[in-house]
């Protein structure tokens, strides 16, 4: 398992443990069970400090390793964590109920940010041409799926602008290639694509393409053709970052070619 995947799992476990401890102490405070609260705080003081430190270290490392441009919601999450950790500790120490409740709500908002990847806590609406569930195959079983974007222009029959259509046509191989047998795993293109996949995609999609973390699609059941995958990797969708500017056109073609072998 890659280091980034292990680090992400550690980060999620640490965050969950911290939230459970904080929610338990908040409940004792709101119920005026102050003696039990003092006893619990005394027993978990070191644990709280370690959990807070691990959240900052693991979260900062994941942020530094984030593939592509870091989105605004992730910067907001980091800023709130840096703000709420000391505020929550101070409010709990002073037994300030309003401060504790506001801090707990802030932590819940942070959790919502991590789950939805949106400042408004609303998951992006999947495009009509590629209706999906996290980690599951697209429900529209078409052998040659259209590029997964909204129909925002009437200037092109596929719903793409002329510029987008030209870019995808240039990046995608001829249509006949889609039905050709997959190249052998040992070819240079697939070897390079596998290395890029492990570095940039495996943390969410998993080594076999089935993990479905952070809403990632199950690549083994995807009905997107080469052109659709090139567009997805280039432009991104939802929590998936856009790799345009991060990977060259040749590298995008390589990682797409490798993804097509995950069946």
C-alpha positions as CSV (number, residue, x, y, z in Angstrom):
1,X,0.0,0.0,0.0
2,X,1.5,3.4,-0.9
3,X,2.6,5.8,1.8
4,X,0.0,8.4,0.8
5,X,-2.8,5.9,1.2
6,X,-1.5,4.8,4.6
7,X,-1.2,8.4,5.7
8,X,-4.7,9.2,4.6
9,X,-6.1,6.3,6.6
10,X,-4.1,7.4,9.6
11,X,-5.4,11.0,9.3
12,X,-9.1,9.8,9.1
13,X,-8.7,7.6,12.1
14,X,-7.0,10.3,14.1
15,X,-9.7,12.9,13.2
16,X,-12.5,10.5,14.1
17,X,-10.9,9.7,17.5
18,X,-10.5,13.4,18.3
19,X,-14.1,14.2,17.4
20,X,-15.4,11.3,19.5
21,X,-13.4,12.4,22.5
22,X,-14.4,16.1,22.1
23,X,-18.1,15.2,21.6
24,X,-18.1,13.0,24.7
25,X,-16.6,15.8,26.8
26,X,-19.0,18.3,25.4
27,X,-21.9,16.1,26.4
28,X,-20.6,15.8,29.9
29,X,-20.3,19.6,30.1
30,X,-23.7,20.3,28.8
31,X,-25.2,17.8,31.2
32,X,-23.4,19.5,34.1
33,X,-21.5,16.3,35.0
34,X,-18.5,18.4,35.8
35,X,-16.8,15.8,38.1
36,X,-16.9,13.2,35.4
37,X,-15.7,15.7,32.9
38,X,-12.7,16.6,35.1
39,X,-11.8,13.0,35.6
40,X,-12.1,12.2,31.8
41,X,-9.9,15.3,30.9
42,X,-7.3,14.3,33.4
43,X,-7.1,10.8,31.9
44,X,-7.0,11.9,28.3
45,X,-4.9,15.1,28.5
46,X,-1.9,13.5,26.8
47,X,-4.1,11.6,24.3
48,X,-5.8,14.9,23.3
49,X,-2.4,16.6,22.7
50,X,-1.1,13.7,20.7
51,X,-4.3,13.5,18.6
52,X,-4.2,17.2,17.9
53,X,-0.5,17.0,16.8
54,X,-1.2,14.1,14.6
55,X,-4.1,15.9,12.9
56,X,-1.9,18.8,12.1
57,X,1.1,16.8,10.9
58,X,-0.8,14.2,8.8
59,X,-3.1,16.9,7.4
60,X,-0.2,19.2,6.4
61,X,1.6,16.3,4.8
62,X,-1.4,15.3,2.8
63,X,-1.9,18.9,1.7
64,X,1.7,19.0,0.5
65,X,1.2,15.8,-1.5
66,X,-2.2,16.8,-2.9
67,X,-2.2,16.1,-6.7
68,X,-3.0,19.2,-8.8
69,X,-4.0,22.6,-7.6
70,X,-5.2,22.7,-4.0
71,X,-8.9,23.7,-4.0
72,X,-10.4,26.5,-1.8
73,X,-12.4,24.1,0.4
74,X,-9.2,22.3,1.4
75,X,-7.4,25.6,2.4
76,X,-10.6,26.5,4.4
77,X,-10.5,23.2,6.1
78,X,-6.9,23.6,7.1
79,X,-7.5,27.2,8.4
80,X,-10.5,26.1,10.5
81,X,-8.5,23.2,12.0
82,X,-5.7,25.6,13.0
83,X,-8.3,27.9,14.5
84,X,-10.6,25.5,16.3
85,X,-8.1,23.2,17.9
86,X,-6.7,25.8,20.4
87,X,-10.2,27.5,20.7
88,X,-11.8,24.1,21.6
89,X,-9.1,23.2,24.1
90,X,-9.4,26.6,25.8
91,X,-13.2,26.5,25.9
92,X,-13.2,23.0,27.4
93,X,-10.6,24.0,30.0
94,X,-12.7,27.0,31.1
95,X,-16.0,25.0,30.8
96,X,-17.4,27.6,28.5
97,X,-20.5,25.9,27.2
98,X,-21.2,28.3,24.3
99,X,-17.6,28.1,23.1
100,X,-17.6,24.3,23.3
101,X,-20.8,24.0,21.3
102,X,-19.6,26.5,18.7
103,X,-16.3,24.6,18.4
104,X,-18.2,21.3,18.1
105,X,-20.3,22.7,15.3
106,X,-17.1,24.0,13.6
107,X,-15.6,20.5,13.7
108,X,-18.8,19.1,12.2
109,X,-18.5,21.6,9.4
110,X,-14.9,20.5,8.8
111,X,-16.1,16.9,8.6
112,X,-18.7,18.0,6.1
113,X,-16.0,19.8,4.0
114,X,-14.0,16.6,3.9
115,X,-17.0,14.5,2.8
116,X,-18.4,16.8,0.2
117,X,-15.4,18.8,-1.1
118,X,-17.6,21.9,-1.2
119,X,-17.8,25.0,1.0
120,X,-21.6,24.8,0.8
121,X,-21.6,21.2,1.9
122,X,-23.3,20.2,-1.4
123,X,-21.9,17.4,-3.5
124,X,-21.4,18.3,-7.1
125,X,-24.3,17.1,-9.3
126,X,-23.0,14.2,-11.6
127,X,-23.3,15.0,-15.3
128,X,-26.3,13.4,-17.0
129,X,-24.1,11.4,-19.4
130,X,-22.3,9.7,-16.6
131,X,-24.6,9.1,-13.6
132,X,-22.5,7.4,-10.9
133,X,-22.3,6.4,-7.3
134,X,-19.0,6.5,-5.3
135,X,-17.0,3.4,-6.1
136,X,-19.7,1.9,-8.4
137,X,-20.1,1.7,-12.2
138,X,-21.9,4.3,-14.2
139,X,-25.6,3.4,-14.4
140,X,-25.8,4.3,-18.1
141,X,-24.4,1.2,-19.8
142,X,-23.3,2.6,-23.1
143,X,-20.4,1.0,-25.0
144,X,-19.1,4.4,-26.1
145,X,-19.9,7.0,-23.4
146,X,-20.0,10.6,-24.2
147,X,-17.5,13.0,-22.4
148,X,-18.9,13.6,-18.9
149,X,-19.8,17.3,-18.9
150,X,-23.0,19.3,-18.7
151,X,-24.7,20.4,-21.9
152,X,-23.7,24.1,-21.7
153,X,-23.5,25.0,-25.3
154,X,-25.6,24.3,-28.4
155,X,-22.7,25.0,-30.8
156,X,-21.6,21.3,-30.9
157,X,-23.8,18.2,-31.2
158,X,-22.0,16.6,-28.2
159,X,-22.6,19.6,-25.9
160,X,-18.9,20.7,-26.1
161,X,-17.6,24.0,-27.1
162,X,-15.6,24.0,-30.4
163,X,-12.4,24.5,-28.4
164,X,-13.1,21.6,-26.0
165,X,-14.1,19.3,-28.9
166,X,-11.0,20.1,-30.8
167,X,-8.8,19.5,-27.7
168,X,-10.4,16.1,-27.0
169,X,-10.2,15.0,-30.6
170,X,-6.5,15.9,-30.7
171,X,-5.8,14.0,-27.4
172,X,-7.8,10.9,-28.2
173,X,-6.7,8.1,-30.5
174,X,-8.9,7.2,-33.5
175,X,-12.2,5.6,-32.6
176,X,-11.2,2.2,-34.0
177,X,-8.5,2.0,-31.3
178,X,-11.1,1.9,-28.5
179,X,-12.1,-1.6,-29.6
180,X,-8.5,-2.8,-30.2
181,X,-7.1,-5.3,-27.7
182,X,-5.3,-3.6,-24.7
183,X,-1.6,-3.3,-25.1
184,X,0.6,-5.7,-23.1
185,X,1.3,-4.6,-19.5
186,X,5.1,-4.5,-20.1
187,X,4.9,-1.9,-22.9
188,X,6.6,1.5,-22.1
189,X,3.4,3.4,-22.3
190,X,1.6,1.3,-19.8
191,X,4.6,1.1,-17.5
192,X,4.8,4.9,-17.5
193,X,1.0,5.1,-17.0
194,X,1.1,2.7,-14.1
195,X,3.8,4.8,-12.3
196,X,1.7,8.0,-12.8
197,X,-1.4,6.2,-11.6
198,X,0.3,5.0,-8.4
199,X,1.6,8.5,-7.8
200,X,-1.5,10.6,-8.5
201,X,-4.6,8.3,-8.6
202,X,-4.1,5.2,-6.4
203,X,-4.8,7.0,-3.1
204,X,-8.5,7.4,-4.1
205,X,-9.1,4.8,-6.8
206,X,-7.0,2.1,-5.2
207,X,-4.3,-0.1,-6.9
208,X,-7.1,-2.1,-8.6
209,X,-9.3,0.9,-9.4
210,X,-12.1,-0.2,-7.1
211,X,-11.4,1.7,-3.8
212,X,-14.0,4.5,-4.3
213,X,-12.5,6.8,-1.7
214,X,-13.7,10.5,-1.7
215,X,-16.3,9.6,-4.3
216,X,-13.9,8.1,-6.8
217,X,-15.5,5.9,-9.5
218,X,-14.9,2.2,-9.8
219,X,-12.6,2.2,-12.9
220,X,-13.1,-1.5,-13.5
221,X,-16.8,-0.8,-14.2
222,X,-16.5,2.5,-15.9
223,X,-18.2,2.9,-19.3
224,X,-16.1,6.0,-20.3
225,X,-14.0,5.6,-23.4
226,X,-10.6,7.0,-24.1
227,X,-11.9,10.5,-24.9
228,X,-14.0,10.7,-21.8
229,X,-11.2,9.6,-19.5
230,X,-8.8,12.1,-21.1
231,X,-11.3,14.9,-20.5
232,X,-11.8,13.7,-16.8
233,X,-8.1,13.6,-16.0
234,X,-7.5,16.9,-17.8
235,X,-10.4,19.0,-16.4
236,X,-11.3,17.1,-13.2
237,X,-14.8,16.6,-11.7
238,X,-16.1,17.1,-8.2
239,X,-13.3,16.2,-5.7
240,X,-11.1,14.9,-8.5
241,X,-8.5,17.6,-9.3
242,X,-7.7,18.7,-12.8
243,X,-4.3,17.5,-13.9
244,X,-4.1,20.1,-16.7
245,X,-0.8,21.9,-16.1
246,X,0.3,19.1,-13.7
247,X,0.8,16.4,-16.3
248,X,1.7,16.7,-19.9
249,X,-0.6,15.6,-22.7
250,X,1.6,12.6,-23.2
251,X,1.4,11.7,-19.5
252,X,-2.4,12.0,-19.4
253,X,-2.6,9.7,-22.4
254,X,-0.3,7.2,-20.5
255,X,-2.3,7.2,-17.3
256,X,-5.6,6.9,-19.3
257,X,-4.1,3.9,-21.3
258,X,-3.2,2.2,-18.0
259,X,-6.7,2.9,-16.5
260,X,-8.3,1.1,-19.4
261,X,-6.4,-2.1,-18.4
262,X,-8.1,-2.2,-15.0
263,X,-11.0,-4.6,-15.7
